[in-house]
Amino acid sequence: MPTEVILPRVDMDMAAGKVSRWFVKENAKVEKGQVIFEIETDKAAMEIEAPVSGIIRDMTGEEGLEVPVGSVVAMIYGEHEAYKGPVHAAPELPVDIPTATGAPAEAALPAEISPALAPAAPSSAWVPAAIGSNATRATPLARRLAREHRIELSGLRGSGPRGRIQYSDVLEHIDATNSSAFTQERPAAPATRRSCRVPARQNAASAPRESGPLHRVWLRQGTGTPLVLIHGFGSDLNSWRPALPSMPADRPILGIDLPGHGRSPLSDENSLDDLASSVLDTLLSEGVDTLHLIGHSLGAAVAATVAAQSQLDIRSLMLLSPAGLGPDMNGAFISGILRATSEASLAPWVRELAFDERSLGASFVSATLRARTGDLTRSQERLAAHLFPDGTQAFSIRHLFEHFDWPVKVVFGTEDRVIPARHATGLPGAVAVHMFPATGHMPQLEQKRAVGRLAAELAGLG
């Protein structure tokens, strides 16, 4: 019997969702655990994995089209199973994915659903404590935006299921009334719970993750000062997803794709300052001016450069396996990643990232390869030629540390085979250096809980 792939419910109030992107094509062979599509809600974007191996058929979940929870969006047939044409059953009762906080779900998760990431459910952080049966129905993100713009939700008409007010409904109201979140001061948030702002200039037709100079995704909604995550060379913001459950549970988390990476525009920007300027512009366009900044590898160097530009209220800085602290590196790793055109040639270089390659997950190599295109690779080749000529780090961020007046943590694995951990020596005494034994270039994956605790320490500062 073929296995149904259904659109899961990921929060208590969700009645419908959108398939924002398919990663496979009709009649493609898929492996159990392979990411096959991305679902988008008002709270988060997340990837859904194939529940079984086989041939995927009957992909009826059209990208961007809202469908009821429980709808069958595809079928997976055994490799030698006879195909008898579309056989889609009517949607079952909505199913729940258990939240990352461990809250009990309404119904057990069927074997057919295997989400790559079950996001935190921050409903309690957004919805007022006393909400009766007659309260206006609205998504947490819509409530937040309305609160920040002093809009009464009771006066809005919702376009969501059962009249629920969506984020886009509030944006439409803002556009219609020509109000602006940045022309008036919002009530000051408590000093330890600074809120992240959402700009009014995003129009209703554009989702929060699509506008602005660089592609970005709110990987999690929450309250307080947001965490902003910047990935390393050749990667994208999705590389942070496995680490999210270990990050501070209540904080909003924004992931950004660097220029020429992930779904960000291709760019001729080749200097560290250029990359930092693009990230800074993106943060300001997103309305994020107070933040905790976390970067990995090249992304750590970009994060340090962004922080040094002093246009933001940086609460803390965490640099994981940062580039830019010394000239030597594994140049063969960079060239090997760029040359690879198949899983067979890419896998040996990907394994260089971790001391224990099991921490990378079974689908890490295939996901990395799927994200690469000819134009993207050529853009990264130009960037590597400028930043890492002849396998050398041709830039330095050491001089920036003298100007940091906020908490800074530098994290390395002692077995890093890409950038030597000894580069962390000689930093100013106020910088906290954390060395993890039996750990490679990806401490956020190999030491998830420990790195999460370090992030929580910094997030607890405000």
C-alpha positions in Angstrom: 0.0 0.0 0.0 1.3 3.5 -0.8 2.0 5.8 2.1 0.2 9.1 2.4 2.1 12.3 2.9 -0.2 14.8 4.7 0.0 18.4 5.7 0.5 18.3 9.5 -0.9 20.6 12.1 1.9 22.3 14.1 -0.1 24.4 16.6 -3.4 24.2 18.4 -5.2 26.8 16.3 -3.9 25.9 12.9 -6.5 24.7 10.5 -4.7 25.2 7.2 -1.2 25.8 5.9 0.9 26.3 2.8 3.4 24.1 1.0 5.9 26.9 0.4 8.4 24.8 -1.5 8.9 21.3 -2.9 12.4 19.9 -2.8 11.6 16.9 -5.1 9.7 16.4 -8.3 6.9 14.1 -9.3 8.0 10.4 -9.8 11.3 11.1 -8.0 12.9 8.5 -5.8 13.1 9.6 -2.2 14.7 8.1 0.9 13.2 7.9 4.3 14.3 11.0 6.3 14.9 13.1 3.1 13.4 16.5 3.2 10.7 16.6 0.6 8.8 19.9 1.2 8.7 23.0 3.3 5.5 24.1 5.1 4.9 27.7 6.1 2.6 29.1 8.8 2.3 32.4 10.5 4.6 31.1 13.2 7.5 29.5 11.3 8.8 27.7 8.3 9.8 24.1 8.7 10.8 21.1 6.6 9.0 17.9 6.3 10.8 14.6 5.7 9.7 11.5 3.7 8.2 9.0 6.1 9.3 6.1 4.0 11.6 5.3 1.0 10.0 4.9 -2.4 8.7 6.9 -5.4 6.8 10.1 -4.7 3.6 10.6 -6.8 0.4 12.5 -6.9 1.9 15.7 -5.6 -1.3 17.8 -5.2 0.1 20.3 -2.7 0.6 23.2 -5.0 3.3 25.7 -3.8 1.7 28.8 -2.1 -1.8 27.4 -2.0 -3.4 27.1 1.4 -4.8 23.7 2.1 -6.6 22.2 5.1 -4.6 20.4 7.8 -4.7 16.7 7.3 -4.9 17.0 3.5 -3.0 14.4 1.5 -0.4 16.4 -0.5 1.5 13.4 -2.0 1.8 9.6 -2.0 4.9 7.5 -1.7 4.8 4.1 -3.5 7.2 1.2 -2.9 9.9 1.1 -5.6 8.3 -2.0 -7.2 4.7 -1.2 -6.2 2.2 -0.9 -9.0 0.8 2.6 -9.6 -3.0 2.7 -10.2 -3.5 6.4 -10.4 -4.4 9.1 -7.9 -6.1 7.7 -4.8 -6.4 10.6 -2.3 -8.7 10.1 0.7 -10.6 12.9 2.2 -8.7 14.9 4.9 -8.6 13.2 8.2 -9.0 15.0 11.5 -6.2 17.5 12.0 -3.0 15.9 13.4 -0.7 17.6 15.8 3.1 17.6 15.9 4.4 17.6 19.5 6.0 20.9 20.2 9.7 21.4 20.9 8.8 22.4 24.4 7.4 18.9 25.1 3.8 20.1 25.5 1.4 17.2 24.9 -0.3 17.1 21.5 -4.0 16.6 21.0 -3.5 13.5 18.9 -0.6 11.1 18.4 1.6 11.7 15.4 1.0 9.1 12.7 3.9 7.1 11.3 3.3 8.8 7.9 4.5 12.2 9.2 8.2 12.8 9.9 8.9 16.5 10.3 12.6 17.6 10.1 11.9 20.1 12.8 9.0 20.6 15.2 9.2 24.3 16.0 8.6 25.8 19.5 5.0 26.8 20.0 5.2 30.3 21.5 1.5 30.8 21.7 1.6 31.5 25.4 4.2 34.3 24.8 1.9 36.1 22.4 -1.7 35.6 23.5 -3.1 37.5 26.5 -3.5 35.3 29.6 -7.3 35.7 29.7 -8.9 34.9 26.4 -12.5 33.7 26.5 -14.5 31.9 23.9 -15.7 35.3 22.5 -12.2 36.7 22.0 -11.1 37.8 18.6 -9.3 35.0 16.8 -5.9 36.0 15.5 -2.5 34.4 14.9 0.2 35.3 17.5 2.2 37.2 14.8 -0.8 39.2 13.9 -1.5 40.0 17.5 2.1 41.1 17.9 2.1 43.4 14.9 -1.3 44.9 15.9 0.0 45.5 19.4 3.1 47.3 18.1 1.0 49.5 15.8 -1.8 50.1 18.4 -4.4 48.5 16.2 -7.6 47.0 17.7 -8.0 43.6 16.3 -11.8 43.6 16.9 -12.1 46.1 14.0 -10.4 43.9 11.5 -11.9 41.1 9.3 -9.8 38.0 9.2 -9.1 36.0 6.0 -7.9 32.9 7.8 -9.8 29.7 8.7 -13.0 30.5 10.7 -12.3 34.2 10.3 -9.0 34.1 12.1 -7.0 37.3 11.6 -3.7 36.7 9.8 -0.4 38.7 9.7 -1.3 39.8 6.1 -4.7 41.2 7.3 -2.9 43.5 9.8 -0.4 44.6 7.1 -3.3 45.4 4.8 -4.9 47.5 7.4 -1.6 49.3 8.1 -1.2 50.1 4.4 -4.8 51.2 4.0 -4.5 53.7 6.9 -1.0 54.8 6.0 0.2 54.2 9.5 3.8 53.6 10.3 5.4 51.8 13.1 8.4 54.0 12.9 6.8 57.4 13.1 5.8 57.1 16.7 7.5 55.6 19.8 6.2 52.3 21.0 5.7 51.8 24.7 9.1 50.8 26.1 9.5 47.1 26.8 11.0 46.0 30.1 14.8 46.2 30.1 15.2 42.4 30.1 12.5 41.7 27.6 13.2 43.9 24.6 10.9 43.2 21.7 11.8 42.8 18.1 10.0 45.2 15.7 8.3 44.3 12.4 8.5 47.1 9.9 5.3 48.5 8.4 6.7 49.0 5.0 6.4 45.3 4.1 3.2 45.2 1.9 0.6 42.6 2.4 1.5 40.7 -0.7 4.9 39.8 0.6 5.6 37.3 3.4 8.0 38.4 6.1 10.7 36.1 4.9 10.7 37.2 1.2 11.4 40.9 1.2 14.6 42.9 1.8 18.1 42.7 0.4 18.8 39.1 1.6 16.6 36.1 2.1 15.8 35.5 5.7 13.4 33.4 7.7 12.0 33.8 11.2 12.9 30.3 12.3 11.0 30.8 15.5 8.7 33.5 16.9 8.9 34.5 20.6 9.4 37.4 22.9 12.3 39.5 23.9 15.5 40.4 22.1 15.9 38.2 19.0 18.8 35.9 18.2 20.2 36.5 14.7 22.0 33.5 13.1 24.5 33.8 10.2 25.8 30.6 8.5 29.2 29.9 7.1 30.7 29.6 3.6 28.9 27.3 1.2 26.0 26.8 3.6 22.6 28.5 4.2 20.3 29.4 7.0 18.7 25.9 7.1 22.0 24.5 8.6 20.8 26.1 11.9 17.6 24.1 12.0 19.0 21.0 13.8 20.4 23.3 16.6 17.1 25.2 17.2 15.7 22.9 19.9 18.8 23.7 22.0 18.5 27.4 21.6 16.7 29.6 24.2 13.1 28.5 23.9 11.3 31.8 24.4 13.4 34.1 22.0 12.6 34.9 18.4 15.2 33.6 16.1 16.1 35.0 12.6 18.2 33.2 10.1 19.8 35.1 7.2 21.3 33.7 4.0 24.5 35.4 3.0 24.8 36.9 -0.5 25.3 34.2 -3.1 24.1 31.5 -0.6 20.8 29.8 0.0 17.9 31.8 -1.5 19.6 35.2 -1.3 20.3 37.1 -4.6 23.6 36.3 -6.3 26.0 39.1 -5.8 29.4 40.4 -6.9 30.1 41.4 -3.3 33.5 39.9 -2.5 34.8 41.7 0.6 34.0 41.0 4.2 32.7 44.6 4.6 30.4 44.1 1.6 28.9 41.0 3.2 28.5 42.8 6.5 26.8 45.8 4.8 24.2 43.5 3.1 23.5 41.8 6.4 23.2 45.2 8.2 20.8 46.5 5.5 18.7 43.4 5.9 18.5 43.7 9.6 17.4 47.3 9.4 14.9 46.6 6.7 13.4 43.8 9.0 13.2 46.3 11.9 15.8 44.4 14.0 18.0 46.9 15.7 18.5 45.2 19.1 19.8 41.7 18.9 22.0 38.9 20.1 24.3 38.0 17.1 25.5 34.4 16.5 27.7 33.5 13.5 29.5 30.4 12.3 32.8 30.3 10.5 32.7 32.9 7.7 29.4 34.0 9.2 31.1 34.6 12.5 33.6 37.0 10.8 30.6 38.7 9.1 28.8 38.9 12.5 31.8 40.5 14.1 32.1 43.0 11.3 28.4 43.9 11.5 28.7 44.4 15.3 31.7 46.7 14.8 29.8 49.0 12.6 28.0 50.3 15.7 24.6 51.0 14.0 22.9 48.3 16.1 22.2 47.7 19.7 24.2 44.5 20.1 23.5 42.7 23.4 26.0 39.9 22.9 28.1 38.2 20.2 28.8 34.5 19.9 31.4 33.4 17.3 31.4 29.6 16.5 34.6 28.4 14.8 35.2 31.9 13.5 37.2 32.7 10.4 39.5 35.7 10.4 41.6 35.0 13.5 44.6 33.6 11.6 45.9 33.1 8.1 46.1 29.3 7.8 43.1 27.0 7.1 42.1 23.9 5.2 42.1 25.3 1.7 41.5 21.9 0.2 38.1 21.9 2.0 37.0 25.1 0.2 38.1 23.9 -3.2 36.7 20.4 -2.7 33.3 21.7 -1.7 33.2 24.0 -4.7 34.2 21.3 -7.2 31.8 18.7 -5.9 28.9 17.9 -8.3 27.6 14.7 -6.7 27.0 13.2 -3.3 30.0 10.8 -3.9 32.4 13.7 -4.3 30.8 16.0 -1.8 30.4 13.6 1.1 34.2 13.2 1.9 34.5 17.0 2.2 31.4 17.4 4.3 32.7 14.8 6.7 35.6 17.2 7.4 33.2 19.4 9.2 32.6 17.1 12.2 34.7 15.0 14.5 31.7 12.6 14.8 30.1 12.6 11.3 26.9 11.1 12.8 26.1 14.5 14.2 25.5 15.8 10.7 22.5 13.6 10.1 21.8 11.2 7.2 20.4 13.9 4.9 23.1 16.6 5.4 25.0 15.7 2.3 22.0 15.5 0.0 20.5 18.6 1.4 23.8 20.5 0.8 24.0 19.3 -2.7 20.4 20.1 -3.5 20.9 23.7 -2.4 23.7 24.2 -4.9 23.2 25.5 -8.5 25.6 26.5 -11.2 25.2 30.2 -10.7 25.3 30.0 -6.9 28.5 27.9 -7.1 30.2 30.4 -9.5 29.2 33.2 -7.1 30.8 31.4 -4.2 33.9 30.7 -6.3 34.4 34.4 -6.8 33.9 35.0 -3.1 36.4 32.3 -2.1 39.0 33.7 -4.6 38.8 37.0 -2.8 38.6 35.9 0.8 40.6 32.7 0.7 43.1 33.0 -2.1 45.5 30.0 -2.3 43.8 28.5 0.7 44.7 31.4 2.9 42.4 33.6 5.1 43.2 37.0 3.5 41.3 39.0 6.1 41.4 39.5 9.9 38.9 40.4 12.5 41.3 40.4 15.5 41.5 44.2 15.6 37.7 44.4 16.1 37.7 42.8 19.5 39.2 45.9 21.1 36.1 47.9 20.4 33.5 45.4 21.6 31.9 46.6 24.9 29.3 43.8 25.1 29.8 40.1 26.1 31.6 38.0 23.5 32.0 34.2 23.4 34.3 32.4 21.0 33.6 28.7 20.6 35.9 26.1 19.0 36.2 22.4 18.7 39.7 21.1 19.5 39.5 18.7 16.5 38.4 21.4 13.9 39.9 20.3 10.6 38.8 23.5 8.7 40.1 26.3 10.9 42.7 25.6 13.6 41.3 26.0 17.2 44.6 27.5 18.3 43.5 30.7 16.4 41.5 31.5 19.5 44.6 32.2 21.6 45.7 35.8 22.2 42.2 37.3 22.3 41.5 40.1 24.8 41.0 38.8 28.3 37.3 39.9 28.4 36.5 37.5 25.6 35.2 34.1 26.9 36.8 31.3 24.9 35.1 27.8 25.1 37.0 24.8 23.8 35.2 21.5 23.3 37.2 18.3 23.0 36.3 15.7 20.5 34.5 18.3 18.4 35.1 19.6 14.9 34.1 22.7 12.9 30.3 22.5 13.8 30.1 22.7 17.6 26.5 23.9 17.3 25.7 20.4 16.0 28.2 18.2 17.9 27.7 20.1 21.2 24.1 21.2 20.8 23.1 21.3 24.4 26.3 23.0 25.6 26.2 25.6 22.9 22.6 26.2 23.6 23.4 26.8 27.3 26.0 29.3 26.2 23.5 31.1 24.0 21.0 31.1 26.9 23.6 32.7 29.2 24.0 35.5 26.7 20.3 35.8 26.0 19.6 36.1 29.7 21.5 39.4 29.7 18.7 41.2 27.9 
